[in-house]
Amino acid sequence: MFLSGTKKYHFDSVPYLGRALELKQNDAQYTLGLLYFHQGNKQMGMEILQNYSKDNPNNCQVKKIIKAIKSGGLKFESS
């Protein structure tokens, strides 16, 4: 989580988040989905966020993010 929260190293966190998923730490899907979206891999980001939403149906925040992505309203500033 620390790496994903840094401006310089956030993309370096992808392999670690992937490993967390392999170890059944499914909450990593949230951050990983956002990172893929931020990298420009919108399809992969959306798939991961939708899986996270299915696993966490009461999480309103991820539903808002998915809706914003679909409407084109979610944008990241370039670093």
QUINOR-V539759 format. One record per residue. SS is DSSP state (H for helix, E for strand, L for the rest). PHI is phi as a letter, one per 20 degrees, with the letter a starting at -180 (999 if undefined). D_FIRST is the distance of its C-alpha to the first C-alpha in Angstrom with 1 decimal. Layout:
# QUINOR-V539759
ss: <SS,SS>
phi: <PHI,PHI>
d_first: <D_FIRST,D_FIRST>
This chain:
# QUINOR-V539759
ss: <L,L,H,H,H,L,L,L,L,H,H,H,H,H,H,H,H,H,H,H,H,H,L,L,L,L,L,H,H,H,H,H,H,H,H,H,H,H,H,L,L,H,H,H,H,H,H,H,H,H,H,H,H,H,H,L,L,L,L,H,H,H,H,H,H,H,H,H,H,H,H,L,L,L,L,L,L,L,L>
phi: <999,g,f,f,e,d,f,e,d,f,f,f,f,g,f,f,f,f,f,g,f,g,e,m,e,f,f,f,g,g,f,f,f,f,f,f,f,f,f,o,e,f,f,f,g,f,g,f,f,f,f,f,f,f,f,c,f,e,e,f,f,f,f,f,f,f,f,f,f,f,e,n,e,d,c,d,f,f,e>
d_first: <0.0,3.8,5.5,5.2,6.3,9.1,12.3,13.5,10.8,8.8,11.2,10.7,7.5,9.9,11.7,8.9,8.1,11.9,12.4,10.6,13.0,15.8,15.3,15.7,12.3,13.3,10.8,8.6,11.5,10.8,7.9,9.8,13.0,12.2,11.3,14.5,16.4,15.4,16.6,19.8,19.6,20.4,22.0,19.2,16.7,19.4,20.0,16.6,16.4,19.9,19.1,16.4,19.1,21.6,19.6,19.0,22.2,22.1,18.9,20.7,17.8,17.1,20.8,21.2,18.7,20.6,23.8,22.8,22.0,25.3,27.2,25.8,24.6,20.9,20.6,18.1,19.5,19.8,18.2>
